[in-house]
Amino acid sequence: MQTNISVDLGGTNVRCALVDENGTILSIVKGSSNPEKGAQAIVDKIESLIKQLDNYEQANAIGIVVPGLIDQEKGIITAANNLPKLIDYPLKKQLEQDLGKPVILANDVKAAAYGEAISGAGKEHAIVYYISISTGIGGAAVIDQKLLSGFHGFAGEVGNVIVDPHYEAIGIMNAGAAEALGSGTAIIRIGKEKLGQQIEHAGNVFDLAKQNQKEAQEIVEQMTDHLSTLLSTIALVIDPSIIILGGGVMKGKDVFLEALDQKFHAKIFDAMRDIRIEEAQLEEPGIVGAAMLAQQSVSH
């Protein structure tokens, strides 16, 4: 049985897992990442956790996922709000030197996309698009089991796609960007504006919508308008056979998914209406995807 190691590195915790060639997680360990202690301390923590995994020595390669931007060629993190001391640090080179195994770095959403495409909802499909609707919105295409990264590594950063040019700019995103109108953060912001400070998370808005609260229903209606525009734009560019939706906002799918599906299919060509929209299947798509990317890196 072939195995690979996954490292899910965040600003609070780091998790390391041993994953087999089918995407099954065999074991997993967790610790605090403590990014304030600096790059070497993070490396030490990663290596310590990896060595706690049974038979880690037999693993082929290591895949590391982070919530940030990656320069694959250099093997460095170029932007990560929660891991500032790792930016431009030679993480790939250091871990390869210390552990004697090939290392690949990947963005967390892209790794999740790959996991779902290879071992999850997209495993029977040649052209898969994955969207994470969470604090922000991100995505990635997997075509013939290969992750599309793009020239700058930004392929799939669809949160900045403009879905309403008349809406104001929020943060660094374009005015009317999908992330500013359809993410969990956006739903909370708009919910507080229209419903008051009792809105603490997107689920509050969805719960009120289920109770037929008019303003909450309007927020959900606008959300599905904007997200269906985003998904139809992706479909017209990539023409996938399946679009997989993941991320925390999907906990409210019973409130919005049917309407989103209908609006999406109304915005594409009739001949494309067999494109399926499905929820992500894997409990740990990022960890599985990191292992699958690591496996791919050593098999080519």
Legacy VTK file of the C-alpha trace (Angstrom):
# vtk DataFile Version 3.0
C-alpha trace
ASCII
DATASET POLYDATA
POINTS 300 float
0.000 0.000 0.000
1.370 3.385 -1.012
0.962 6.327 1.342
1.583 10.063 1.354
1.634 12.669 4.083
-0.705 15.664 4.233
-0.016 18.816 6.235
-2.909 21.237 6.777
-1.185 24.379 7.990
-3.309 27.202 9.381
-2.834 30.239 11.557
-4.041 28.424 14.694
-3.470 24.715 14.159
-1.436 22.341 12.025
-2.714 18.860 11.238
-0.673 16.080 9.721
-2.167 12.941 8.244
-1.107 9.706 6.595
-3.269 9.028 3.523
-3.318 5.986 1.250
-3.384 6.008 -2.566
-7.210 5.889 -2.591
-7.574 8.987 -0.450
-8.369 7.165 2.798
-7.030 8.942 5.890
-5.192 6.317 7.946
-4.119 8.481 10.873
-4.077 12.132 11.824
-2.357 14.217 14.521
-2.806 17.859 15.463
-0.951 20.638 17.251
-0.828 24.407 17.584
0.969 26.171 14.744
2.014 29.215 16.843
2.964 31.332 13.808
4.133 34.175 16.021
7.163 32.078 17.013
8.617 32.281 13.525
9.307 30.081 10.518
11.758 27.666 12.154
9.379 26.979 15.024
6.607 26.155 12.543
8.924 23.827 10.629
9.930 22.118 13.872
6.259 21.606 14.788
5.417 20.153 11.363
8.335 17.747 11.512
7.508 16.709 15.076
3.899 15.926 14.133
4.870 14.036 10.983
7.189 11.820 13.016
4.243 10.889 15.248
2.479 9.245 12.304
2.852 5.460 12.180
5.205 4.342 9.415
5.720 7.893 8.172
9.134 6.798 6.884
7.453 4.692 4.176
5.400 7.590 2.778
6.278 8.662 -0.754
5.851 12.425 -0.510
4.435 15.303 1.511
1.703 17.716 0.467
1.255 20.962 2.423
-1.830 23.147 2.111
-2.084 26.720 3.351
-4.771 29.432 3.130
-2.678 31.683 0.912
-0.940 32.135 -2.411
1.794 29.760 -3.506
4.726 30.033 -5.905
4.952 26.399 -6.981
8.191 26.834 -8.880
10.055 28.337 -5.921
8.247 26.298 -3.299
7.343 29.308 -1.181
4.272 31.005 0.232
3.884 34.457 -1.343
0.864 35.669 0.648
-0.874 34.317 3.762
-2.590 36.598 6.257
-2.368 34.056 9.087
1.228 32.972 8.443
3.168 36.192 7.776
6.538 34.846 8.977
6.424 32.036 6.411
6.099 34.390 3.443
9.101 33.879 1.115
10.557 31.275 3.500
11.998 28.215 1.636
9.505 25.834 3.248
9.623 23.171 0.535
13.420 23.097 0.433
13.769 22.995 4.219
11.334 20.124 4.719
12.790 18.128 1.826
16.236 18.563 3.332
15.128 17.577 6.834
12.785 14.691 5.997
14.283 13.383 2.763
10.986 13.315 0.878
9.572 15.353 -2.022
7.330 18.202 -0.845
4.615 20.064 -2.739
2.884 23.248 -1.547
-0.695 24.077 -2.500
-3.435 26.568 -1.742
-6.086 25.038 0.532
-8.996 25.541 -1.875
-7.040 24.112 -4.798
-6.109 21.087 -2.714
-9.753 20.625 -1.702
-10.741 20.837 -5.369
-8.241 18.151 -6.254
-9.395 15.923 -3.409
-13.024 16.185 -4.502
-12.114 15.621 -8.155
-10.015 12.523 -7.480
-11.736 10.914 -4.494
-15.008 12.785 -3.916
-18.051 14.049 -5.803
-16.101 14.572 -9.033
-14.289 11.251 -9.315
-16.373 10.068 -12.285
-15.935 13.348 -14.171
-13.180 14.508 -16.524
-13.804 18.259 -16.087
-14.550 19.361 -12.537
-14.965 22.829 -11.063
-14.911 23.225 -7.290
-16.110 26.302 -5.415
-15.621 26.961 -1.710
-18.218 29.345 -0.253
-16.989 30.169 3.209
-15.375 33.229 4.810
-14.391 34.056 1.232
-15.006 32.471 -2.146
-12.368 30.482 -3.990
-12.306 27.800 -6.608
-10.293 25.623 -8.934
-10.650 23.546 -12.066
-9.408 19.964 -12.338
-9.212 18.721 -15.924
-8.319 15.100 -16.676
-7.130 14.778 -13.061
-4.757 17.723 -13.404
-5.148 20.870 -11.339
-5.286 24.054 -13.413
-3.008 26.580 -11.687
-2.626 29.247 -14.374
0.312 31.407 -15.370
0.505 33.235 -12.009
-1.055 30.473 -9.913
-4.292 32.465 -9.612
-6.527 30.263 -11.790
-9.782 29.779 -9.927
-9.622 32.906 -7.745
-13.220 33.586 -8.758
-14.121 35.491 -5.606
-12.958 38.629 -7.421
-15.216 38.066 -10.461
-17.630 41.004 -10.791
-21.254 39.890 -10.471
-22.833 43.297 -9.829
-20.882 46.294 -11.225
-23.162 48.720 -9.401
-22.171 47.502 -5.944
-19.484 49.215 -3.875
-15.971 47.850 -3.424
-15.324 45.928 -0.201
-11.715 45.634 0.946
-9.244 44.806 -1.817
-11.826 43.118 -4.037
-13.341 44.591 -7.186
-16.503 46.628 -6.817
-19.338 44.118 -7.028
-17.084 41.076 -6.574
-18.721 37.722 -5.876
-16.911 37.384 -2.547
-18.362 40.712 -1.378
-21.896 39.580 -2.202
-22.121 35.805 -1.801
-19.594 34.647 0.818
-20.383 33.858 4.430
-18.735 37.122 5.459
-20.920 39.016 2.975
-24.103 37.395 4.250
-23.192 38.381 7.826
-22.377 41.959 6.776
-25.541 42.424 4.746
-27.567 40.645 7.437
-26.376 43.087 10.094
-27.163 46.030 7.814
-30.720 44.855 7.182
-31.603 42.767 10.220
-29.518 44.182 13.067
-26.625 43.199 15.250
-28.221 39.906 16.332
-26.784 38.385 13.135
-23.576 36.606 14.185
-23.164 34.115 11.337
-24.747 33.245 8.009
-26.844 30.532 9.646
-28.807 33.219 11.504
-29.900 34.711 8.171
-30.819 31.280 6.787
-32.830 30.451 9.914
-34.802 33.690 9.598
-35.408 33.014 5.920
-36.881 29.611 6.841
-39.190 31.471 9.236
-40.399 33.579 6.272
-38.714 36.758 7.509
-38.986 39.028 4.460
-35.618 40.820 4.649
-33.780 37.542 5.273
-35.485 35.966 2.276
-34.430 38.954 0.173
-30.805 38.486 1.260
-30.940 34.826 0.213
-32.615 35.785 -3.071
-29.846 38.261 -3.874
-27.179 35.774 -2.819
-28.497 33.156 -5.258
-28.776 35.799 -7.992
-25.113 36.714 -7.580
-23.775 33.177 -7.116
-25.724 31.875 -10.110
-24.127 34.618 -12.213
-20.703 33.533 -10.948
-21.360 29.839 -11.626
-22.767 30.488 -15.094
-19.697 32.571 -15.961
-17.436 29.717 -14.860
-19.520 27.205 -16.820
-19.341 29.259 -20.004
-15.542 29.475 -19.722
-14.649 25.957 -18.518
-17.736 23.906 -19.519
-17.385 21.355 -16.700
-19.675 18.356 -16.347
-19.985 19.029 -12.608
-19.641 22.026 -10.293
-18.971 21.001 -6.697
-19.896 23.354 -3.876
-18.049 23.190 -0.564
-17.345 25.468 2.383
-19.175 26.380 5.562
-22.030 28.246 3.865
-23.229 24.904 2.463
-24.606 24.133 5.927
-27.528 26.306 4.824
-28.009 24.517 1.504
-31.607 23.590 2.287
-32.456 27.299 2.110
-30.695 28.288 -1.105
-29.351 25.360 -3.159
-32.503 24.573 -5.149
-32.948 28.228 -6.168
-29.253 28.536 -7.005
-29.432 25.463 -9.212
-32.487 26.742 -11.084
-31.047 30.223 -11.637
-27.717 28.802 -12.781
-29.301 26.553 -15.389
-31.418 29.451 -16.659
-28.223 31.433 -17.404
-26.415 28.905 -19.603
-27.102 27.407 -23.034
-29.794 24.728 -23.277
-27.194 22.250 -24.499
-25.232 22.723 -21.235
-28.090 22.063 -18.867
-26.858 18.600 -17.996
-24.080 20.248 -15.934
-24.639 19.074 -12.384
-24.300 21.126 -9.226
-23.517 18.936 -6.237
-22.333 19.347 -2.671
-18.797 18.276 -1.759
-18.620 14.732 -0.370
-15.351 14.543 1.538
-15.105 15.454 5.209
-11.455 16.468 4.755
-11.060 17.455 1.071
-7.965 19.591 1.710
-6.084 16.827 3.503
-7.058 14.237 0.893
-6.216 16.646 -1.926
-2.795 17.445 -0.484
-1.954 13.744 -0.399
-3.238 13.202 -3.938
-1.204 16.170 -5.208
1.873 14.799 -3.466
1.233 11.399 -5.054
0.844 12.997 -8.479
4.086 14.924 -8.056
6.168 11.777 -7.601
4.384 9.704 -10.250
5.208 12.069 -13.116
LINES 1 301
300 0 1 2 3 4 5 6 7 8 9 10 11 12 13 14 15 16 17 18 19 20 21 22 23 24 25 26 27 28 29 30 31 32 33 34 35 36 37 38 39 40 41 42 43 44 45 46 47 48 49 50 51 52 53 54 55 56 57 58 59 60 61 62 63 64 65 66 67 68 69 70 71 72 73 74 75 76 77 78 79 80 81 82 83 84 85 86 87 88 89 90 91 92 93 94 95 96 97 98 99 100 101 102 103 104 105 106 107 108 109 110 111 112 113 114 115 116 117 118 119 120 121 122 123 124 125 126 127 128 129 130 131 132 133 134 135 136 137 138 139 140 141 142 143 144 145 146 147 148 149 150 151 152 153 154 155 156 157 158 159 160 161 162 163 164 165 166 167 168 169 170 171 172 173 174 175 176 177 178 179 180 181 182 183 184 185 186 187 188 189 190 191 192 193 194 195 196 197 198 199 200 201 202 203 204 205 206 207 208 209 210 211 212 213 214 215 216 217 218 219 220 221 222 223 224 225 226 227 228 229 230 231 232 233 234 235 236 237 238 239 240 241 242 243 244 245 246 247 248 249 250 251 252 253 254 255 256 257 258 259 260 261 262 263 264 265 266 267 268 269 270 271 272 273 274 275 276 277 278 279 280 281 282 283 284 285 286 287 288 289 290 291 292 293 294 295 296 297 298 299
